[in-house]
Amino acid sequence: MDVGTWLVVVTSALLVISYAVMVLLILRARKSRDQAQADRSSALNAEREQIASMAVAAERNRIVREMHDVIAHSLAIMIAQADGGAYAANDSDAAQRAFTNIAETGRGALSDTRRILGLLRNPDADVELSPTPDEAGIDELVQRTEESGQPISLIRVGEPVSLPSASSLALYRICQEAITNVMKHAPGTLCVVTENWKTDAVVLTVTNDAVDAQPPGGTGQGLIGMRERAEIVGGSFSAGPIEDGWRVRAVIPYATLEDLDG
């Protein structure tokens, strides 16, 4: 074989080897790309599942909070009315009022409970979790509490404004739970509900004058729920003993976090 032929053979062999290496590299690159796409797709699916799972957990927690607030307050009212009815056994009018209030409170709690449980059975149903109370809701709440025999007063400072539905519900539920705690842990003491409507937020305080006020017993879910309700709309919450009793304080801004982000 002469030199020219040898060079042609070597060159051809190198070209074949180079082509084979190039094809191998291309195939390897494609495989690596496909694997990377599969990994990204898997990670994306896992992230979506995690987000969905967190959304379900958040919704269930929201439903549990509603269930707790509705049942705890209604039971506190009914127990107070039942105790009052026992003392009013010799006063037919007073006893009748107590029994009427017990029945009305029970029916309302049953209706709310059925609606809440309906969401657990069918989470995709287009059903309002609970009616969003307007400003009259707290007036009615205080009135119903007073009728149960619990000393209570309402002080409103400033000009009330129309709140977003989430903020309105947070204000109502925090007030409801704070009153419930007074009825459970310091029954008979004066409960004072104050709404201070400021420039950019409403400050709700619920105090009672129990001299030996101590943190509420139980699991503490009520305080946790109140704090979550305030913070989820961009507000703040505190609770604890004061010089002459116990105080719950919540600040509910007029603008929600979504409004501020927008």
Secondary structure, DSSP 8 states (H G I E B T S, - for coil): --HHHHHHHHHHHHHHHHHHHHHHHHHHHHHHHHHHHHHHHHHHHHHHHHHHHHHHHHHHHHHHHHHHHHHHHHHHHHHHHHHHHHHTTT-HHHHHHHHHHHHHHHHHHHHHHHHHHHHHH-TTS---SS----THHHHHHHHHHHHTT--EEEEEES------HHHHHHHHHHHHHHHHHHHHHSTTS-EEEEEEE-SSEEEEEEEE--TT-----TT-HHHHHHHHHHHHTT-EEEEEEETTEEEEEEEEESS-HHHHH-
